[in-house]
Amino acid sequence: MRAVRTAETAPTLHPWLVHAEKLRVRAGRHLAVDGLDLTLTAGVHGVLGPNGAGKTTLMRAVSTVVKPADGTLTLLGAQVDGRADLREVRRQLGYLPQQFGFYPRFTVREFVTYMAWLKEIPKAAVPDAVQRAIDRVGLTSKADARMKTLSGGMLRRAGIAQAVVNDPRLLLLDEPTVGLDPEQRLEFRDLLRDLASESCVLVSTHLVEDVVAACTDVLLMNEGRLLFQGTPDDLIARGGHSEAGDSPAERGYSALLRRHRSNA
């Protein structure tokens, strides 16, 4: 079995699309990400961890919504700091936060078109890019429905559509499967695999099984620190039949958290 990469032993891979060294990020006055070292390349990277682990704050930092308090963060070759011009990086980003804003009277097409404009997609390319994004998330029949009429799962899919409309090199999805039914979750996993061939996709979720099924790489955070990084098989191998969980992956997740807490 291949050696498991941990926060201390993970090698530097190239070409990397996200690179952090001793990254510290605050959420208000709280230090939510504390001394994190991380390197990500193309593929689907699933971020797991209990509530308060720092997952959302990490996503907000990588999306350039919040600035690091300390350490270095480099995205697509550009270092993120107080002096950085992030316009070009943001053109290549896609981001779905846990809660995203929209105008309720916009149709799905108008919403995704507006987001395409914000991402500075060339005007002539916008209609095709918008239609393709809507089709990819299974909202073709709802393209001209108003956002306020959509169910929770459909709203989530509209949020994913705006995140992928610019074919981002770096895609960040925070709890993307909330509200999706089992069939939609399977379709979402297929979309992730399609996106991952050339992009770096970072998915934050509480659903261990989604990570195991769709991700090439698993990250486990707790209290702002990276406890583990490895493949889904590596995660499964860390568990045992005596650990809490209904599946081998959940038992691996529980074992890693338990061992960390017992050593704290």
Steps between C-alpha positions, in 0.01 A plus 500: 500500500619847415613716792229726637566872473444688821526869590862443592612270217301611192744551210495808281339405171528686170329653320299610802200731479462572872795528735492612863781523755429564867171657396301672772155645437263669742122478515428818692730487802525122491803337336309248288792375286820462700836427336369294208738358237327381184574420136226419248521404133229416245241257633216493751607570857241439771529693827352323801482600864260567787320829546751772587789318332580798276369357171287799400767750603754314285258512206446874551876560503560294185210682331676833588194614701718539813871577522744285694608629839843339463694253288486474122225397260566463128216439254560419133851640531399830666577568865203628698590788729393857570671632187393235253291581193267203505290587197659240272482232770132574560424461129619139534316428826161344560352519849182371659474613864273330752250780450504704181305811413280554195217719377181295551334637185793402278450190291764230523636613164513865610674406824769291330539766228551768764769288667666442162514878454657543843764245403575703186421226251511656149153619403479288186581184698249557782183341354671169418689496832179563694301233317779247545521569874122468541498174303787356706306535825175361361298823500432522127123483548516767772728746318226760469341442842543771761747424776234556769295209361777241528522231765798493735675234293442691178636817656812309595538380143458857372780596739721228354415623148626851575815353655588302185382746232854626437656148485715589802848363556428520873151404618392533864176340618392539862237238594384465137272197549275654767143457379587264215315171480694171455468504118618861483795418726605225258477745209701752700776244554517443123531876449789515747684225315450687174632826646798340673692401188646849461382693806569499870168442678476553876181366658410556865238262637380306803410201282792259517349269238481780242870564548593134466287457186602815314837621628853403405639656818364535854592770752396484865504819708441559868544817705651682203770243429547238232504158666510280192533508122483188290286294264157361593666159538750653743210637706325164504821326609518717813176355641411179677185307579490643853487862381180701476341514156274314260758456224875436475558865402302634795693270732829630359380858552397424860829326575710794380301749707508277808877450480559872452284590800662238721844642415399864546 
